[in-house]
Amino acid sequence: MLRLILARAFGGFVVLAAVATISFFLLRAAKGGPFDEERNVPPEIQRNIEERYHLRDPLWKQYTHHMAGMLTFDFGHSMKRQQTVNEIIATHFPYSITLGVMSILIAVALGVSAGVVAAWKRNTWTDYAMMTVALLGISIPSFVLGPLLIAGFALHLHLLPPARVEGLSSYILPALALGLIYAGTIARLSRGGMLETLNQDFIRTARAKGLSERAVVLRHALRIGLVPVLTYLGPATAALVSGSFVIEKIFQIPGLGFFFVTTIAERDYPVLTGVLTFYIAFLVLLNLLVDIGYGLLDPRIRDKR
Protein backbone atom coordinates (compact mmCIF):
# COMPACT_ATOMS: atom_id res chain seq x y z
CA MET A 1 0.00 0.00 0.00
CA LEU A 2 2.85 2.39 0.82
CA ARG A 3 4.43 1.68 -2.56
CA LEU A 4 1.16 2.56 -4.28
CA ILE A 5 0.85 5.84 -2.35
CA LEU A 6 4.42 6.85 -3.19
CA ALA A 7 3.95 5.98 -6.85
CA ARG A 8 0.74 8.00 -7.09
CA ALA A 9 2.33 10.92 -5.24
CA PHE A 10 5.21 10.97 -7.72
CA GLY A 11 2.77 10.76 -10.62
CA GLY A 12 0.82 13.66 -9.15
CA PHE A 13 4.00 15.75 -8.93
CA VAL A 14 4.72 15.06 -12.62
CA VAL A 15 1.16 16.13 -13.52
CA LEU A 16 1.53 19.36 -11.53
CA ALA A 17 4.81 20.17 -13.27
CA ALA A 18 3.26 19.47 -16.67
CA VAL A 19 0.21 21.66 -15.95
CA ALA A 20 2.36 24.53 -14.66
CA THR A 21 4.58 24.30 -17.76
CA ILE A 22 1.78 24.06 -20.32
CA SER A 23 -0.27 26.86 -18.75
CA PHE A 24 2.81 29.12 -18.64
CA PHE A 25 3.64 28.75 -22.33
CA LEU A 26 0.03 28.83 -23.55
CA LEU A 27 -0.63 32.12 -21.76
CA ARG A 28 2.53 33.66 -23.21
CA ALA A 29 1.75 32.33 -26.70
CA ALA A 30 -1.70 33.97 -26.78
CA LYS A 31 -1.93 37.43 -28.28
CA GLY A 32 -2.03 40.40 -25.97
CA GLY A 33 -0.77 40.95 -22.46
CA PRO A 34 -2.01 41.86 -18.99
CA PHE A 35 -1.35 45.60 -19.47
CA ASP A 36 -2.44 46.07 -23.08
CA GLU A 37 -5.68 47.77 -22.03
CA GLU A 38 -3.89 50.44 -20.02
CA ARG A 39 -4.21 53.83 -21.69
CA ASN A 40 -1.86 56.80 -21.71
CA VAL A 41 0.84 55.11 -19.64
CA PRO A 42 4.26 56.75 -20.02
CA PRO A 43 6.91 54.39 -21.47
CA GLU A 44 9.06 54.55 -18.34
CA ILE A 45 6.13 53.50 -16.12
CA GLN A 46 5.25 50.71 -18.54
CA ARG A 47 8.86 49.53 -18.41
CA ASN A 48 8.92 49.61 -14.61
CA ILE A 49 5.72 47.57 -14.44
CA GLU A 50 7.06 44.98 -16.85
CA GLU A 51 10.35 44.74 -14.95
CA ARG A 52 8.52 44.29 -11.66
CA TYR A 53 6.70 41.26 -13.01
CA HIS A 54 9.72 39.96 -14.97
CA LEU A 55 7.91 40.45 -18.30
CA ARG A 56 11.04 41.93 -19.90
CA ASP A 57 13.18 38.92 -19.00
CA PRO A 58 13.89 36.21 -21.58
CA LEU A 59 11.19 33.56 -21.74
CA TRP A 60 13.43 30.87 -20.27
CA LYS A 61 14.21 33.10 -17.28
CA GLN A 62 10.51 33.84 -16.75
CA TYR A 63 9.83 30.12 -16.85
CA THR A 64 12.58 29.37 -14.32
CA HIS A 65 11.23 32.02 -11.95
CA HIS A 66 7.71 30.68 -12.46
CA MET A 67 8.61 27.04 -11.71
CA ALA A 68 10.68 28.01 -8.66
CA GLY A 69 7.57 29.59 -7.17
CA MET A 70 5.42 26.58 -8.10
CA LEU A 71 7.75 24.20 -6.24
CA THR A 72 7.13 26.07 -2.97
CA PHE A 73 3.48 26.86 -3.76
CA ASP A 74 4.36 30.55 -3.82
CA PHE A 75 2.28 31.68 -6.80
CA GLY A 76 3.48 35.25 -6.78
CA HIS A 77 1.62 38.57 -6.75
CA SER A 78 -1.42 39.49 -8.79
CA MET A 79 -0.77 41.95 -11.60
CA LYS A 80 -4.19 43.56 -11.19
CA ARG A 81 -4.86 43.49 -7.44
CA GLN A 82 -2.96 44.45 -4.33
CA GLN A 83 -2.89 40.84 -3.17
CA THR A 84 -0.71 37.80 -3.55
CA VAL A 85 -2.20 34.82 -5.36
CA ASN A 86 -2.04 32.83 -2.13
CA GLU A 87 -4.14 35.49 -0.40
CA ILE A 88 -6.68 35.42 -3.23
CA ILE A 89 -6.97 31.63 -2.97
CA ALA A 90 -7.31 31.84 0.80
CA THR A 91 -10.06 34.46 0.45
CA HIS A 92 -12.21 32.84 -2.24
CA PHE A 93 -11.61 29.10 -1.86
CA PRO A 94 -13.61 28.73 1.40
CA TYR A 95 -16.76 29.71 -0.51
CA SER A 96 -16.08 27.08 -3.16
CA ILE A 97 -15.16 24.36 -0.66
CA THR A 98 -18.29 25.03 1.39
CA LEU A 99 -20.48 24.77 -1.70
CA GLY A 100 -18.62 21.69 -2.91
CA VAL A 101 -18.82 19.84 0.41
CA MET A 102 -22.53 20.51 0.78
CA SER A 103 -23.11 19.42 -2.82
CA ILE A 104 -21.20 16.16 -2.46
CA LEU A 105 -22.96 15.37 0.85
CA ILE A 106 -26.33 15.82 -0.86
CA ALA A 107 -25.20 13.76 -3.85
CA VAL A 108 -23.85 10.89 -1.73
CA ALA A 109 -26.77 10.81 0.70
CA LEU A 110 -29.42 10.77 -2.02
CA GLY A 111 -27.48 8.75 -4.59
CA VAL A 112 -26.30 5.93 -2.34
CA SER A 113 -29.68 5.62 -0.66
CA ALA A 114 -31.51 5.42 -3.99
CA GLY A 115 -28.97 3.00 -5.48
CA VAL A 116 -29.00 0.61 -2.53
CA VAL A 117 -32.80 0.57 -2.35
CA ALA A 118 -33.02 0.01 -6.12
CA ALA A 119 -30.60 -2.92 -5.93
CA TRP A 120 -32.39 -4.36 -2.90
CA LYS A 121 -35.76 -4.10 -4.68
CA ARG A 122 -34.37 -4.90 -8.13
CA ASN A 123 -36.78 -5.37 -11.03
CA THR A 124 -39.69 -3.90 -9.06
CA TRP A 125 -41.55 -0.63 -9.49
CA THR A 126 -39.33 0.87 -6.76
CA ASP A 127 -36.22 0.04 -8.78
CA TYR A 128 -37.70 1.47 -11.97
CA ALA A 129 -38.87 4.65 -10.22
CA MET A 130 -35.48 5.25 -8.57
CA MET A 131 -33.57 4.81 -11.82
CA THR A 132 -36.02 6.99 -13.76
CA VAL A 133 -35.54 9.84 -11.29
CA ALA A 134 -31.75 9.27 -11.40
CA LEU A 135 -31.75 9.47 -15.19
CA LEU A 136 -33.81 12.64 -15.02
CA GLY A 137 -31.30 14.18 -12.61
CA ILE A 138 -28.40 13.32 -14.91
CA SER A 139 -30.17 14.80 -17.94
CA ILE A 140 -30.93 18.26 -16.51
CA PRO A 141 -27.94 20.67 -16.65
CA SER A 142 -27.08 22.64 -13.55
CA PHE A 143 -27.58 25.99 -15.34
CA VAL A 144 -31.18 24.93 -16.00
CA LEU A 145 -31.85 23.40 -12.59
CA GLY A 146 -30.43 26.42 -10.76
CA PRO A 147 -32.94 29.01 -12.07
CA LEU A 148 -35.78 26.50 -11.57
CA LEU A 149 -34.82 26.12 -7.91
CA ILE A 150 -34.62 29.90 -7.52
CA ALA A 151 -38.06 30.34 -9.09
CA GLY A 152 -39.63 27.63 -6.94
CA PHE A 153 -38.05 27.92 -3.50
CA ALA A 154 -36.93 31.58 -3.45
CA LEU A 155 -39.30 33.62 -5.59
CA HIS A 156 -42.51 31.59 -5.22
CA LEU A 157 -42.29 29.89 -1.80
CA HIS A 158 -39.90 32.45 -0.20
CA LEU A 159 -38.18 29.70 1.78
CA LEU A 160 -34.56 30.34 0.84
CA PRO A 161 -32.48 33.32 -0.35
CA PRO A 162 -32.17 33.48 -4.16
CA ALA A 163 -28.55 34.69 -4.37
CA ARG A 164 -25.52 36.07 -2.55
CA VAL A 165 -24.00 34.67 0.62
CA GLU A 166 -26.05 35.72 3.63
CA GLY A 167 -25.45 32.65 5.77
CA LEU A 168 -25.37 28.89 5.48
CA SER A 169 -28.91 28.84 4.05
CA SER A 170 -27.60 30.69 0.98
CA TYR A 171 -25.71 27.55 -0.02
CA ILE A 172 -28.72 25.21 0.01
CA LEU A 173 -30.12 26.03 -3.44
CA PRO A 174 -26.77 26.05 -5.28
CA ALA A 175 -25.74 22.86 -3.46
CA LEU A 176 -28.98 21.22 -4.58
CA ALA A 177 -28.44 22.43 -8.15
CA LEU A 178 -25.04 20.72 -8.20
CA GLY A 179 -25.70 17.76 -5.92
CA LEU A 180 -28.89 16.48 -7.53
CA ILE A 181 -27.15 16.00 -10.86
CA TYR A 182 -24.29 14.01 -9.36
CA ALA A 183 -26.75 12.08 -7.17
CA GLY A 184 -28.22 10.50 -10.32
CA THR A 185 -24.84 9.15 -11.42
CA ILE A 186 -24.03 7.93 -7.90
CA ALA A 187 -27.41 6.17 -7.71
CA ARG A 188 -26.73 4.25 -10.91
CA LEU A 189 -23.19 3.36 -9.82
CA SER A 190 -24.43 2.24 -6.40
CA ARG A 191 -27.10 0.04 -7.94
CA GLY A 192 -24.65 -1.56 -10.38
CA GLY A 193 -22.02 -2.17 -7.71
CA MET A 194 -24.54 -3.61 -5.28
CA LEU A 195 -26.06 -5.94 -7.88
CA GLU A 196 -22.64 -7.27 -8.81
CA THR A 197 -21.70 -7.75 -5.16
CA LEU A 198 -24.97 -9.48 -4.24
CA ASN A 199 -24.19 -12.22 -6.78
CA GLN A 200 -20.78 -13.08 -5.36
CA ASP A 201 -19.90 -16.21 -3.40
CA PHE A 202 -19.36 -14.59 0.00
CA ILE A 203 -22.89 -13.14 -0.16
CA ARG A 204 -24.29 -16.62 -0.84
CA THR A 205 -22.35 -17.88 2.17
CA ALA A 206 -23.80 -15.12 4.35
CA ARG A 207 -27.30 -16.03 3.23
CA ALA A 208 -26.62 -19.71 3.85
CA LYS A 209 -25.77 -18.87 7.47
CA GLY A 210 -29.34 -17.65 7.93
CA LEU A 211 -28.73 -13.92 7.98
CA SER A 212 -31.62 -11.69 7.04
CA GLU A 213 -31.54 -9.97 3.66
CA ARG A 214 -31.21 -6.62 5.39
CA ALA A 215 -28.13 -7.79 7.30
CA VAL A 216 -26.63 -9.25 4.14
CA VAL A 217 -27.08 -5.99 2.25
CA LEU A 218 -26.01 -3.54 4.96
CA ARG A 219 -23.31 -5.52 6.76
CA HIS A 220 -21.68 -7.48 3.94
CA ALA A 221 -22.56 -6.14 0.49
CA LEU A 222 -22.68 -2.40 1.09
CA ARG A 223 -18.99 -1.81 1.72
CA ILE A 224 -17.84 -3.72 -1.38
CA GLY A 225 -20.69 -2.46 -3.53
CA LEU A 226 -19.70 1.16 -2.95
CA VAL A 227 -16.23 0.80 -4.50
CA PRO A 228 -17.47 2.12 -7.90
CA VAL A 229 -18.93 5.12 -6.08
CA LEU A 230 -15.61 5.80 -4.39
CA THR A 231 -13.91 5.71 -7.78
CA TYR A 232 -16.30 8.39 -8.99
CA LEU A 233 -16.13 10.56 -5.87
CA GLY A 234 -12.53 11.69 -6.41
CA PRO A 235 -13.00 13.52 -9.72
CA ALA A 236 -16.63 14.35 -8.84
CA THR A 237 -15.60 16.17 -5.66
CA ALA A 238 -12.90 18.07 -7.52
CA ALA A 239 -15.41 18.98 -10.22
CA LEU A 240 -17.93 20.17 -7.65
CA VAL A 241 -15.35 22.32 -5.89
CA SER A 242 -13.50 23.64 -8.94
CA GLY A 243 -16.03 23.39 -11.74
CA SER A 244 -18.99 25.11 -10.16
CA PHE A 245 -18.29 28.54 -11.63
CA VAL A 246 -21.60 28.54 -13.55
CA ILE A 247 -23.59 27.96 -10.37
CA GLU A 248 -21.41 30.46 -8.51
CA LYS A 249 -22.22 32.99 -11.22
CA ILE A 250 -25.98 32.28 -11.12
CA PHE A 251 -26.18 32.48 -7.32
CA GLN A 252 -23.53 35.25 -7.02
CA ILE A 253 -21.27 33.23 -4.74
CA PRO A 254 -17.76 34.76 -4.64
CA GLY A 255 -15.98 31.43 -4.95
CA LEU A 256 -12.66 30.71 -6.58
CA GLY A 257 -14.24 29.32 -9.74
CA PHE A 258 -16.22 32.52 -10.32
CA PHE A 259 -13.12 34.59 -9.60
CA PHE A 260 -11.03 32.48 -11.99
CA VAL A 261 -13.41 33.19 -14.88
CA THR A 262 -13.26 36.95 -14.30
CA THR A 263 -9.44 36.93 -14.37
CA ILE A 264 -9.29 35.23 -17.77
CA ALA A 265 -10.19 38.45 -19.56
CA GLU A 266 -7.66 40.35 -17.45
CA ARG A 267 -4.80 38.03 -18.47
CA ASP A 268 -3.46 38.09 -14.91
CA TYR A 269 -0.71 35.51 -15.44
CA PRO A 270 0.17 34.70 -11.80
CA VAL A 271 -3.49 34.35 -10.78
CA LEU A 272 -4.42 32.13 -13.74
CA THR A 273 -1.46 29.78 -13.41
CA GLY A 274 -1.61 29.77 -9.61
CA VAL A 275 -5.33 28.95 -9.38
CA LEU A 276 -5.05 26.31 -12.10
CA THR A 277 -2.09 24.65 -10.38
CA PHE A 278 -3.89 24.79 -7.05
CA TYR A 279 -6.93 23.05 -8.54
CA ILE A 280 -4.79 20.34 -10.14
CA ALA A 281 -3.02 19.76 -6.82
CA PHE A 282 -6.41 19.46 -5.15
CA LEU A 283 -7.54 16.93 -7.76
CA VAL A 284 -4.35 14.88 -7.36
CA LEU A 285 -4.83 14.83 -3.57
CA LEU A 286 -8.42 13.63 -3.91
CA ASN A 287 -7.43 10.85 -6.30
CA LEU A 288 -4.73 9.77 -3.86
CA LEU A 289 -7.32 9.62 -1.06
CA VAL A 290 -9.55 7.54 -3.35
CA ASP A 291 -6.75 5.01 -3.86
CA ILE A 292 -6.26 4.77 -0.09
CA GLY A 293 -10.00 4.33 0.32
CA TYR A 294 -9.94 1.34 -2.05
CA GLY A 295 -7.84 -0.61 0.39
CA LEU A 296 -9.95 0.41 3.37
CA LEU A 297 -13.22 -0.65 1.73
CA ASP A 298 -12.05 -3.82 -0.01
CA PRO A 299 -9.23 -5.84 1.65
CA ARG A 300 -8.81 -7.85 -1.56
CA ILE A 301 -7.63 -4.73 -3.37
CA ARG A 302 -5.27 -3.86 -0.53
CA ASP A 303 -3.74 -7.34 -0.54
CA LYS A 304 -3.18 -7.30 -4.29
CA ARG A 305 -1.39 -4.00 -4.17
Summary of the structure (lengths in Angstrom):
residues: 305
radius of gyration: 23.9
end to end distance: 5.9
largest distance: 86.3
contacts: 1001
relative contact order: 0.15
helix: 78%
strand: 1%
